[in-house]
Amino acid sequence: MTKKEQVMQVLETMLVPGAMRSLVKMNLVRDVSISDSRIDVTLASAALPSGAQEWLKDKVKQATGKLPGVNEVGVSFVDGKPEDLNEVGHVIAIMSGKGGVGKSLVAGLAAIALRRQGYEVGILDADITGPSIPKMFGITERPGGSDSGMLPVSSRSGIEVMSINLLLASEDDAVIWRGPLIGRAITQFWKEVLWGKLDYLIVDLPPGTADAPLTVMQTLPVSGIIIVFTPQDLTAMVVRKAVNMARQMNKPILGVVENMSYLYVSEIHKKIELFGKSRGQEMASAAGAPLLGQLPIDPELAKLCDEGNIERYDAEIMANLGESISRTASATSKQEAEP
């Protein structure tokens, strides 16, 4: 292992105050230079208040100074904008043609499933007027940061979250904004939040095909869309609306997820289709994309969401959902990369 690799290994253990992710994962390491027994580390100051910068400078000097053959360490900061530092592999938008189908639930479960596979994951809550992600994850902390950017809040399992509800004085405060202001907030969550290095950024869209979804598809490098629906007669029309918008915006549809597909009654070992027969395959055909999963009506899941403990949900569907999303996202990326 070279000395530079040793330094990077040390920096991987240095957690950024307020983010609980390392300097390397937050992509704040700009340069490491080594000359004889001296090491110089250059870090970006994006979203870091002065106190955090001084703390990191001392910690990096102490840790790297213990490496063999090192007599002197210099740490400096350079200006940087979050949008220039962020490296996101896949931006996946969770979309529905209408409200009340469990879009935010699917966004949360998708992030958790991918995180359990070992991926670095974030959630951008673009549902500005109806944010529910922080409540499901039990997050109440306000985001940190500085004049140069904001830091997302980490969930218990290490999922990075940014939502308007984390910036309000009270989570019950209503956000009564017109379309342009909502669009500006979503843009700021993308450009002014230090997401760092992420494998997946899940974007929880508000329902419909209006201003907010349009802003996301025009502003963010969306690599794929997942459409959420329920097994009802109205479903076909609203799914086609979402499909048509995605196609008009030239965004690939990774797949569809049917929520509230059935209720499993363990006492009689039977699945009861409360909202009618499953339309999963029908909607997958309409979208021209695979059926990624069928989520049941699960009282335990509802309870965990109400308690802010969605990350404790551990049904079999979770592993299947994560594998389906990662496999489909990778396949879509390869297709787009081919000449």
Beta strands, then each sheet from edge to edge (+ up, - down):
strand 1: 29-35
strand 2: 38-44
strand 3: 72-78
strand 4: 87-95
strand 5: 121-125
strand 6: 145-146
strand 7: 149-150
strand 8: 153-154
strand 9: 160-162
strand 10: 197-204
strand 11: 224-229
strand 12: 253-258
strand 13: 263-265
strand 14: 270-272
strand 15: 291-294
sheet 1: 1+ 2- 3-
sheet 2: 8+ 9- 5- 10- 4- 11- 12- 15-
sheet 3: 6+ 7-
sheet 4: 13+ 14-
end
